[in-house]
Amino acid sequence: MIERKGFLLPIVVLVALAIGVGGGYWLGGRGAGKGNAPHTDNAAAAHVEGEKYTCGMHPFIISDKPGNCPI
C-alpha cells in the first residue's frame, strides 16, 4: 500500500499542475493580445464619428480624430 501511495502522489501533482496551467492560460485571455480584438491595419479606419480622443500622457489634449499627441 505504501508503494502505491508513492506512485500516485506524483501523478496527482502533475495533473493538478496541468489543470492550473491550463486554467490560468484560459482565464488569462489565451495569450496576450491574440485574437481578443478585431485587427485594423489603419488607425483612421477605427475612427468613429463624434468620438473624442485624448492623449494618455496629457489628458487635457482632446482631439476629434486618432493620432499622435501634438505635444
C-alpha positions in Angstrom: 0.0 0.0 0.0 2.9 2.4 0.7 4.4 1.8 -2.7 1.0 2.6 -4.4 0.8 5.9 -2.4 4.3 6.9 -3.5 3.3 6.2 -7.2 0.0 8.0 -7.0 1.2 11.3 -5.4 3.4 12.5 -8.3 0.6 11.7 -10.8 -1.9 13.7 -8.8 0.6 16.6 -8.5 1.3 16.6 -12.3 -2.5 16.5 -13.1 -3.2 19.4 -10.7 -0.3 21.4 -12.2 -1.6 20.8 -15.7 -5.1 21.9 -14.7 -3.7 25.0 -13.0 -1.5 26.0 -16.0 -4.4 25.3 -18.5 -6.9 27.2 -16.4 -4.5 30.2 -16.0 -4.0 30.3 -19.7 -7.7 30.1 -20.4 -8.7 32.7 -17.7 -5.8 34.9 -18.7 -7.1 35.6 -22.1 -5.5 32.8 -24.1 -2.3 34.6 -24.6 -1.6 38.4 -24.5 -3.3 40.2 -27.3 -4.0 37.2 -29.5 -7.5 37.4 -31.1 -9.1 39.5 -28.4 -9.9 42.5 -30.6 -10.6 43.0 -34.3 -7.5 43.8 -36.3 -7.3 47.1 -38.2 -4.4 48.0 -40.5 -5.0 51.7 -40.2 -5.8 53.7 -37.1 -8.0 56.0 -39.1 -10.2 53.0 -40.0 -11.1 52.7 -36.4 -12.4 56.4 -36.2 -16.0 56.7 -35.1 -17.9 59.9 -35.8 -18.5 62.0 -32.7 -15.9 60.1 -30.6 -13.3 62.1 -28.7 -9.7 61.0 -28.3 -7.3 62.0 -25.5 -3.6 61.7 -25.0 -2.6 59.2 -22.3 0.2 61.4 -21.1 -1.7 64.7 -21.4 -5.4 64.1 -20.7 -6.2 67.8 -21.3 -5.4 67.3 -25.0 -8.7 66.3 -26.7 -9.0 65.6 -30.4 -11.8 64.5 -32.8 -9.5 62.0 -34.6 -7.0 59.4 -33.5 -3.3 60.2 -34.0 -0.1 61.3 -32.3 -0.1 63.8 -29.4 0.7 67.3 -30.7 3.0 68.0 -27.7 
